[in-house]
Amino acid sequence: MPAPSVEQSVPERALLSIVIPTYNEEANIQRVYERLRAVLEQLDVEGEIIFSVDPSTDGTEQVIRELHRRDGRVKMLRFSRRFGQPAATLAGMQASSGDACVVIDCDLQDPPELIVDMVERWREGFDVVYAQRRSRQGETLAKRIVSAVGYRVIRRIADVEIPPNTGDFRLMSRRVVRHVVAMSEAHGFLRGLVAVVGFPQTQVLYDRDPRVGGTGKYNRFFGSLVIGMNGIVGFSRYPLHLISLVGLVLSFLAGVFAVAYFIFKLAGFPFPTGNPTIVILISFFGGIQLLSLGIMGEYVGRIYEEVKNRPAYIVESDLGFEPSVARDQEDALAARRPY
C-alpha cells in the first residue's frame, strides 16, 4: 500500500461525516445513533450523521426525525423510490461536507467504535482507511462461500487492487470522496471506485459481529452475487479475454476433430457416429455460445446504463441540510433542460 501523504493536512477540529444507507431499520436506528454519539464524543470532533434512506415501510423515518429534533447533527436524505444501497451510499457521500467521510451499515455488524482507529490512521496521513474482517459472525455458510470465492476471483482478475474481506465500511478523506462521486457510475461498487481513485490506503482489522436487531434488507445471498458481478464486470475485462481464448481453443479442437474424422473415413476406420454424439456436441457448443453471449451481455448492459446518463438516485426530501439537497438537485435538472 502507498505510504501516507505528507501533503495532506488534517484540521485540528475536523468535521467527520458518517453516512448510513438505511432501509426498514427502525429496530436499529436508535442503537446505531447512541454508539456513534459516544464515538464522536470520544474523538472530540465536529460530526454529522447522515441517514441515506430508501422509502421505508416501518417507522425508520419517524425515528430519524425524532433524533434530528434532539440532535441537529442527525440528517436524512429520503429518495423518491428504492434505489438500493450503492446509490444511497453515494448520495450520502455527495451530500456530506466533512473533512473525512465514514460509510457504515445500520445493522451494527460493523462496530462503530472502530471509527476511532480509522480517524487515528487518517490523521497519520492515509486518505482511505478500510475495515478488513478477520471473521464474519452471523452470516450464512452460503454467503460466506460466495464472498470467499468472489474476493478470490476479483483479486486475481481486477484491473485495480480491491482488498479481500472488506465491505463499504471505511473512512475516506474529502479529496477521495470528491473523486469517487465525480465518476457518476450507474453501478456504484464503492470498493472498486475507491481502488480506482487510489491515494494512500491502509486497513484496520476487526471481527464482524452478528446483526443486532431485525433482518437484513441489503446484500443477501443473491445480492452478494450481484455485487460480486459488478466488481468483476466493472473493473476487469478478463471475462472477455477468457471467452475469446475459449472460442479459439474450441475452434482449434473442432478443426483437429474434422481433419481426424476425414482421415479415418478415407482409411475405412469405423469412426463412431450417430445421434448421441451429435446431441452432445451441439449441446456443448451451444452452452459455450450462450455463456459467451451472457458475458458480453453483462458488459453491453453496463454500457447501455452508462450512456443513458440517468441519475443514480433522486432525492425526494432532506432533513437538516442547508442548502437543501433536494432543491439543489431540482435546480441542476432544470439547468439541463433546453426549455
Secondary structure, DSSP 8 states (H G I E B T S, - for coil): -----SS----TT-EEEEEEEESS-HHHHHHHHHHHHHHHHHHT-EEEEEEEE---SSSHHHHHHHHHHH-TTEEEEEESS---HHHHHHHHHHH--SSEEEE--TTSSS-GGGHHHHHHHHHTT-SEEEEEEEEETT--HHHHHHHHHHHHHHHHH-SS---TTEEEEEEEEHHHHHHHHHT--SS--HHHHHHHH-SSEEEEEEEE----SS---SS-HHHHHHHHHHHHHHS--HHHHHHHHHHHHHHHHHHHHHHHHHHHHHTT-----SHHHHHHHHHHHHHHHHHHHHHHHHHHHHHHHHHHT--S--EEEEES-SS-HHHHHHHHHHHHS--
